[in-house]
Amino acid sequence: MEESLPLSVIHVNKSLLFINRSHILFHSIALFFLFYYRLNFFFQHSKTIQTPFLPYFLVFSSEIILSFIWFLDQAFRWNPIKRSVFPERLPENSKLPNIDVFICTADPTREPTLDVMNTVLSAMAMDYPHEKLHVYVSDDGGSSITLNGMKEAWKFAKWWIPYCTRYRISCRCPEAYFTDSENDGEDFSENVEFVTDKRMVKEKYEAFKESIMRLKGDTIGVTGQNHASIIEVIQENNGDEIEQVKLPLLVYVSREKKPFRPHNFKAGALNVLYRVSAVISNSPYILGLDCDMFCSEPNSARQAMCFHLDPKISPSLAFVQFPQKFHNISINDIYDSQYRSAYKVLWQGMDGLQGPLLSGTGFYMKREALYGNYKTKGTDLELQEYVGKSNEFIKSLKQNNIPNLVTAGNALPIEETLVLASCNYENATKWGKEVGFLYGTVCEDVHTAIMLNCNGWNSVLCDPPKPQFRGNSTTNLNDLLIQGLRWSSGLLENGLVNSFPLINCPLRRMSLAHRFCLANLTWFPLYCLPLLCFALVPQICLLSGTPLYPKVSEPFFFVFAFVYLSAQVKFLFEVLSSGGTFGKFIIEQRMWMMRTTTCHLYGFLDFLMKEFGLREASFMPTNKVKDEEQTMLYQSDKYDFRTSNMFLVPMVSLMIINIFCFLSGIYRVLWLGELDKMFIQLFIMGYIIFVNYPIIEGVVIRRDKGRISTSVFVTSNVLATIITCALYPLLRKL
């Protein structure tokens, strides 16, 4: 390694810093005057007050909540940075550290085996010394389909990996490579030998796909939630058909499952992989991948090592996080599935502090970071109470203890790994509490990352021009809202119970700005409370002619106008500067409203029910099976409203209330001349209707299968009537 040349550098956009901090200053001043206006209401004489107390109090409380969340949100914009890496400056291959790859799958019906095997093959084919790669697949479904699929993938890898290496193929995922004609190897597209080899490997891949499809009918073997541990090293021999090729180690792991025993969802599966890999390969670094998040570029490991091997940042570096990118996103991305703001604004902002949170996939973790406080344990007995009674695992805690089981050809410790993957191993230990990936929430990545920060570890974001990992994102409203409900509940568990980042972490280990970031990320589902207020209270007050905002002719009108325009212009600037369009600006606001009034609301209620013991935590993998009809609607930029009435009815009801009140407001403006007094309330309704026009289209115009059904519309009308009749007298009198 050339000591004079850094492995990575930081870029600070000074003009962006100036814009962000100037906006924070002026917007804060405007909010101060807004609060001054609101507080004056409470000091007026009761005889001069025209507005009832309750609606005014509700709106003011909502403004306080939104302003507080906005204030926390500005921590992301205080010091955003970007990083560049120089993999060519890394040491030679023989000096690079080993890497264990963890891939988790749970249900072969919802997570197609072919997609999982493509992820496995892309990880095995990374541009990294193959003897230093070890790929572990956790099958929480205990399915023979997955195990046999791995055996077929091993056979095909003997053709695929040499082909990728020989012709410097960039895309190492077979399915993505063969479906994109632009994925040919550099400088080889006109080479006759290359064309012949590509045709041959493609034929092998088609045969591989057929073998995977045949496995779908194979239901023999253990399945579901009741089976013993299964650990198998895939070592199929392909005979004399091809010369012997050195492949990465491939290991199938299915942890023990017993009815009525807590399995701790994905975090439990990752911890089993963590223990099993420790006594087989014990690599100092771990790559975590979702089963549908394949390696789209082969260089991610080398880029991550530019940080992990940098002596200036490595001692406190826990993980390197790559952004999640998706290959099935339409041009307009009508569901905001790419999460632009998360990776282009939030994660870059946190990178300038103590680093981004774990995103569940695409991260290179330092194994030692998950050890907890094992170094404070003086005796083996104390260590056994901390990490369990496996002597082999305790030996692995010493970083210089590399098992010779792989290199020396000795028999693998299958019996030991079966114990490590059993249900009882974690009993009376600190697993999931202080060691490994943490339990207590379905958002184990966020919980783990926060506690790593509290223990003094940092992270970095690596966002190269070419996406290193690509996956399948949700492209229909049903899966999107179900996923959002799960995330909302899990984030609130972390922000209000498990971590409470504003208070729980030692001051010397976490900056105040970073605490604000963590609080904002874990509390953002609480947006549902003020947003529901703004979707109902000003509208119903308009029916009775009750003003909640200053008149257009009053000076304070410009304060409210400035607050709104300041937020909108800044948001539009962020969208455009990160490659978005004005249409994308509208779509992100629409999806924010849809998510907030549905899955964030239900996630909040789900969190409360779990905290009061009214229901247990549950986890359903996101459906990754392609639906041609849904895909066609998505590619046509039409929302697929075939989702649960639990989600649809609130959205449609709110739209009905806003449309009805908007029309009533038009009447008051035209016949009673109240435009000056009611302009802001009328504008709020018009804005909501404009942004959420696809809901109106789904009820009135569309006739395809993705429309909003008549029964939903009727039910929503009934609910809207009940809400209006209940709130109208309440908000008018109190």
N, C-alpha and C positions, 0 to 999 in steps of 0.2 A: 504494500500500500504506500502510495506517495504521500508522506506526511504533510508536504507543503500544499497539497491540493485537497480541498474538502470533499467529502462524499455527498454533501447536500448544502444548499444555500437557501436563505430566506429572502423573499421579495416583499417589500412593504409599499403599497400604493398610497403615496402621501396625499394625492389629490382626493382619493376616496376617504381617507382619514379626515381631511378637512371638511368634506361634504357631510360625512356622518356626524361629526362632532358639532358642526354648525347647526345641523338639523336638530340635534338633541337640545341645544341651547334655546333656539327660537321656539321649538315646540313646547318645551318646558315652561317658557315664559307665557305662552298662550294658555297652557293648562292652568297656570297660576291665576290668570284673570278669569278663566272659566269657573274655577272653584270659588273665587271671590264673588262672582255673580250669583252662584248657587247658594253660598252661605248667607248672602244678604236676605234671602227669602225667609230664613228662620228668625231674623231680627226685625221683620216687619210687624206692624200692629195687626192683630187678628182681624180687625174690621176692614183693613185695606187689602187683605190677601184675597185674590180671586181664584187661585188654584187650590184644589183640595190637597191636603198634606200627603196622603198615601201615594198617588201617582208621582208627585214631585220627588218624594223620598226614594221611591223605587228607581226612577230615572237617575237621580243624583248618585245613588249607591252603585248603579251599573256603571256610571261614568268613572267613579272612583276605582272600581275593580278593573275596568279596561285601562285606565291610566296607570294603575299599579303594574299590570301585566306588560304594558308598553314600556314602562320604566325598566323592568327586569329585562325586557327584550333588547334594550339598547346596549347591554353588556356584550352582545354578539358583534355589535358594530363599532366597538371602541378600539379594537386593535386587530383587524383582520389581516391575515398574511397568506402568502402562497409559497410553496417550496418547489425547488428543482433538485433532481438527483443525478448522480454521475456513476452509473453501474460499471462503466469501463475502468473506474479507479479502484474497484474491489480487488482483494487479493486473488491469487490463482485458485482454481477449483478445489484443489486438495486442502486448502486452508479455510474453505467456507464451512459454516456450521451445518449440522443436520437439521432437517425440518420434518415434523410430523403433521400430516394433513388430516383434519377431522371433518367428516361429511356425515350429516345426520338426516335420516329419513324415518318416517313413522307409519306410512300407509301407502301400499303400492297401488291402491285404487284411486287415491286423490293425488298421489305423487308418482306419475308414470315411471315404470322401471327403466324405460329407454332414456328418459331425461336424466334420471339419476346416474345411469351408467355413462352417459355423455359427460357429466360432471366429473365422474371418477377418471375417465380416460383423459380429460383435459388436464386434471391435476397430475396424473402420472406422466404426462408428456411435457410438463413445464421445462423451460430452459434452465435447468439446474442439474448438477451431477446426480444421476439416477440412483446411485448407491447411497446418496444422502437424503433421499426422499422416502417417506414411509406413509402410505395412505391407509387410513382406518375409516371404515364405514359402520356407523351405528344404525342398526335396523330395529327401531322400537316396535315394529309390527311383528317381529319374529317370523318373517315370511321366507319360505323356501324359494319364492320367486326372486327375491333380492339376492339371496345367496347364490343361486344358480346363475342369475344375471351377472354377478361379479366374476364367476368362473368363465362365462362367455366373453366378458370384457377383457379378462386376462389373456385369453387366446387371441383376441383381435389386437390387443396392445402390442403383441410381438410383430405385427405388421405396421401398425399405426405410428408407434414411437420412432422406429428407424426411418420411416418415410418423412416424418416431421423434421427430424434432425438432419437428414441428408439434404433436404431441399429448403431448409430454413423457413418452414411454414409458420406464419404468424398466428393464425387461428388454430388452436390445438383441440377444439371441440369438433368431433367428426360431423355431427349433424349440421352445425353452423357452417363448417367449411364446405361441405358438399352441396349446400343449398345456396351458396353465394359464389357466383362465377368469378368474383374479383379476389378470391382468396388464394390464388396460385402463388407458388413460391417465387421469391424475388429472383429475377434474371433467369428463370427456368421455363417460362411459359411457352417458349418456342423450342424447347429441348425435346427431342423425340423420346429419349429415355424417360424424361419426366412425365410426358403425356402417357406413355405406356404404363409406368408405375402408378400414376394417378388412377388410370382406368382399372388396374388390377386391385389397388387398395379400395377403390369404391365398390368393386364387386364383393370384396371381403366384408365391407361394411354393410352392404345390402344383405348378405348372408347372416351377418351378426344381428341385424334388425329382425330378420325373420325368426332367428332362434329366440330372440327376446319376446317376440309376439307369441311364439308357441308356449312360452312359459306362463302366459296369462291364465291358461287353463289348469296350471299345475297348482293345486291347493294342498298337496301332501306336505306334511311337516307341521311344526309348531306355528301357531298364529295367536294373535290377540294378546290378552293380558294375563295369561297363565302358562308360563313355561320356564324351564331352567335356563341358566346362562349357556350361550353358545359362542365359542370363539374358534375361528378357523382361519388359518393362513392359506391364501389362495396360491397354489403351486402347481397348477395344471401344466402338463407337459404336452407340447404341440407336436411331438414326434420329430421326424426328419423333414417335415414339410418346409421348415425354415431354419436357418442357422440360429444357434442359441443366442438370445439377446438378453442383456442385463436390464432387468426391469425394476422399478421401485417395489419395495415390499407392499403387499396388498393384504389387508386383514379385515375379516368380517367379524363384527361384534354385535351380539344381541344380548342385552343384559337380562337378568332374571326378572320375571314379572309374576306377581302373586296378587290375587284378588284382595281388595281392601287394604293393600299396602300402598303408601304414598310413593309415587315414582318421580315427582318433581319435574315432570315435563322435560323440555329440552335441556335444562340445566343438569338434571339427573343423568341424562344420556351423555352429555359432554364430560361430566365428572367420571363416569365409567371409562370413557375413552382416555381421559387424562391418566387414570390409574393403570389401565391395561397397557397403554403405550409406554408408560414409565418403566415397566419391567421387560419390555421387548426392545424398544429403540431408545427411549429416554432422550429424544432430541431436545436441545435447549430452546427451540422455537416451534410454535404451533400455528398452522394456518387453519382458520375456521371457515367452513363453507356451508351454505345451505345446499340442499340436494339439487336445486335447479339453478344454482349460480355457478356457471362454468367459467373456466379461465379463458377469456377471449384473446388475451395476449400472453405470451410465454414468459415475460420478463418480470412479473410482479415480485417473485422471491428475491431477485437481485436488487430490485428497487427498495424493497423493505429492508434488506441488509445494509443499504446505504445509511439507514438510521440506526439500526441495531448494532452495527459495528463502528459507529462514530463514537470515539472515546469521550467527546464533549457532552453528548446527550444520552448515551447508552446506559450509564449507571442508574438513572431514574426513569428510563423509558420502559413502559409496560407493553405497549402494543402500537402497531402502525395500522391505521384504518384506511382502507380504500373505499371510495364512493360506490354505492350500488348503482349500476346502470342496467337498463333493460332493453332487450332487442325486439320486443313485441309491442312497442309503443307507437301509436299512430302519430302523424305529423302534428295534429292539434292537441293531442293528449287530453281529451275532454274530461278524464277523471283525475287529472293531476297526479298520475301514477309515478311520474319521474321524481317527484319531491324535489323540485328545483331549489326551493328556498332552503331546505335542510342542508344540502351539500354545498350550494353556492354562497350561502349567507351564514347559516348557523354554524356549520362545522368549520368553515374557514375562520369565523370569528373566535370560536373556542380554540382553534389551533394557535392563535396569538396569545392565549392565556395558558392553560395547562393541558390543552388538547381536547379533541372530540370524544364523545362517548362511543362505546361499542355499538355497531350497527347490526349485530347478530350474524354477519357474514362478511367475508372479504377482509379479515384482520389477521395480522401476524403477531401473535402473543408471545412474550417471553415466559417460558414455563415457570421460572422462579417467581414471577409476579403473583402467581396463584398459590404459592406455598403458604401464604398468610404469615404468621409470626412463629414459624417452626424453629427459627434460630434461637428463640428465647427459651426453648425447652432443653433442659440440661441432660436428661437421661432418656434411654430408650423407652422406659415405662411411660414417661411423660409424653413422648412422641406417639406411642401407641394410643394413648388416650386422645391425642390430637388428630392423628391421621389414620388410625386403625392399626391392626395387629400384624399386618404383612411386613415381614422383615425385608423382603425383596423391595417393596415400595419404599420403606424407610431408607434403604441403601441408595435408592434412586434420587433421594433428596440432595445428595452430594453431587454437585454439578460435574465433578471429575469422574463420577462413577458411570461409565458408559457400558451397558451390557454387551458382552462378547457373543451373545446368542445369535445375532444376525451375521456377524462377520466371520465367526469361527465355524459356523455350520452346526453348532450344537442344537440339541432338541429344544424347542421353545417351551417355556414353562406354562403349558396349557392349564395344568391344575391350579397354579397360582393365579392366573388371569381369571379363571372361572370363579374363584373366591372373591377376587377384586370386583367382579361384575355381579355379585349376589346381592339380594335385597338387604341382608342383615349386616353387610360389611360396614355400613355407615352408622350403625347404632352406637350411641354413646360416644360419638366423635364430633369434630368440628366441621365436617364436610357440609358445604352449603351454608355455613354460618360464618366461618373465617377462612376456610380452605376451599380452593376450587371456584367454580361458578356458583353464585349464591342463589339460595332458594327463597321462597316466600312470595313469589310473583311470577306471572307469565312473561314479564319483561326482564328476564334474567340478565340480558346484556347490559341494560341501563343500571340495574342494581349492582352488578359486578363492577362496572366502570366507576360508579360513584364511590364505592368502597375502596377501589384501587387509588383513587384520588385522595381519599381520606387517609390512606396508608402512605402517602407521599410519592406515589407513582404518577407519571405523566404519560401523554400519548401524542402522536402526530398524525396529521392527515396527509396522505400521499395521493395527489390528484393529477396524474400525468395527462398529457393531451389525448392519448389513446386509452380508452377504458380497459382496465385489466380484467375485470369480471363483469359478466352480463348474465342476466337471468330473465325469468318470466314474471312480469308484474300482473296485478289484478287489472282486468280490462272489462269488468262489469260491475254494476252498482252494488249488487248483492254481496259479492266477496269483499269489495272495498269497505262496505259499512260494517260487515262482520269482523273483518280484520281491525278496523278502526275502533270498534267497541272493545275488543280484546286489549289493544294497545292503551286505550284511554283508562281502562280499569287498572291495568298493570302499572302505568305511569303514576297514577294517583296513589297506588300502594307504595311506590318508591318515594314519592314526594311528600306524603303526609304521614306515613307509618314507618317504613323500613329505613329510610335515610334522613329525610328532612334536611336537605343540604344547607339551608340557611343557618342552622344551629349546630347540627350534630358533629361536623368535622372539626378537628383542631385548627385554630386560626393560623398557626405557622405552616400548615400543610396545604392550605387552599386560600387563594386570593378572594377578596370580596366580589370582584367582577365575575370570577368563575362560579361562585356560589349563586349569583344572580342568574347565570346561564342555566345552571342545573335546576334551579327553582322554576324558571320559566318553562323548561322542557317537561318537567314532571307535573306542573300545575296547569298547563295550557288547556286540558279538558274543561277546566272551570269556566272557560269562555262561554259555555252553554248557559250559564246563569244570566249574565248581562245581555247576551244576544237574544235570548227568549224575551227578556223585558223589552228590548228595543223593537222586537217583532210584534209585540202585543199592546203595550201600554200607550205609546203615543198614538197608535191607530184608534184604539177604543176611546181615548180622550177626545180625539177629533170628532167623534160622533156627537158628543155633547158640547162641542165648542170650547173645550178646556185647553188653554195654551200651556205648554210645558217649556217653551223656548222664547227668547226675546223676539220682538217684532223686527221686521226688516228695516224699519226706520230707526231702530235703537242702535246706539254704538256697539253694544255687546253682541249684536248679530254678527259683526265682523270677526269677533273672537271665535265664535262657534264655526263660522265659515273657514277661518284660517286653520283651525284644528283639523277639520275634515280635509281640506285641500292639502295641508302639509303632509298628513299621513298618506293620502292617495298619491300625491306626486312622488313622494319618496319611494313608495312601493312600486310605482310604475318605473321609476328610475332603476330600481334593483332588477326588475324583470327584464327591461330592455338591455341593461348593461351585462346581463348574464346570457344573452342570446335569445331572449324571449320576444314576444310581440304584444301588441295591444290586446289581441284576442286571448293570448295566454294570461294577461293581466286580469281580464274578466273571468276566465275559467277558474283561475286560482281563488278568486273571491267567491265565486259560485260554490266551488267545492268546500271552501271554508265554512260557508253558511250551511250547506247540506250536512257536512260532517258534524258541525257544532250542535245543530238542532236535532240530531238523531243519535249517531254513535257516541258522541261525547256525552250527551245527556244520559243515554243508557249505560255508558261506561261509568259515569259518576254514580248512578243508582246501583249498578252492579258492585262497585267498590263499597258503597254503604251497606249493602246486603251482606257482603262477605265479612265486613268488619263487625257487624252485629250478629254474625253466625247464622244468618238466614239461608245461606247457600254456600256450597263449596266451590273452590276455584276449579276451572275446567279449561281445556285447551283443545281446539279443533284445528288441524293443519289447514292452511289455505288451499282451496281446490286448485290444482294446477293442470287439470285435464282440459284440453281445448274443446270448445263448443263452437262449431262452424257458424251457427245462426247468430250467436253472441258476437263472434268475431266480425261477421259481416256488418252488423249494426254499429259496432265500434269503429270499424274502418270507414263507415259512412258518417261518422261524427254524430250518431244518434244515441241518446242515453237509453239504456236498457232498464226499464222500470219494473222488470220482473223480480221483485224482491219482496221481503216480508212486509205485511201490512203494518207491522210494528215500526218500520222505517218510513213507509210511504205516507201513511195517514197523517202523522205530524207535519211533514213537509207540505202536503197538499192543503191541510187545514190552515196552516199559517198563510199560504198563498191566497186562499179564499178570503180570510179575514182582511188581508192587506188590500186585495182588489175591491172588496165591498167598502172598506173604509176610504179607499182612495176615491172611489166614485162619489161617496158621500162628501168627501172633502172638495171635490170639483163642484158639487152643488153649493156648498157653503161659499166657495170663492165666487161663483157666478151670480148667485142670488142674494147672498148676504154680505158680499164685499169683504170677506175675511182673509184675503190673500196676505196682507201685511202681518196679521196675527198668526196665521196657521201655515206659513210658507215652509218652515223647517219640517214640521210634522208631515206635510204633504210631500215634501221632497224625499223624506225617509222611505215612505211607502212606494213612491215612484222608482226610487233606486232599487229597492228589494224586488219589485216586480220586473224591472229591466234586467237585472243580473240573473234572475231565476226564470227567465222566459221559457227555457226548455220544459219546465214543469207544466206551464200553460199549454205549450205545444203538445205535450204528452197526453193531456186531457182532451183538448178541443180538436186538434188538427190531425194527429197521427192515427193510422189505422193498422199499423203493423203489430206484430206480437210483442214488441217492446213498449207499447203504449201503456198508459195508466188506465186500468179497467174501470168500467162504470161502477162496479161495487165499491171500489176504493173511493171514487169520487163521491158517491152517496154517503158512505161512512164518514168521510172527511167533512162533508157539509153538516152532518149531524154534530160532529165534534166541534166544528167551528161555531155552530149556533150555540151549543152548550157553553163554550168558553166565553163567547161574546155576552150572552145573557147573564152569566155569572159575574163577569168582571165589570160590566157597564155600571150597574148600580153601586158596586163596591168602590170603584175608582171615582165615581161622581160625588159620593157622599163623604168619604173619609178624607 
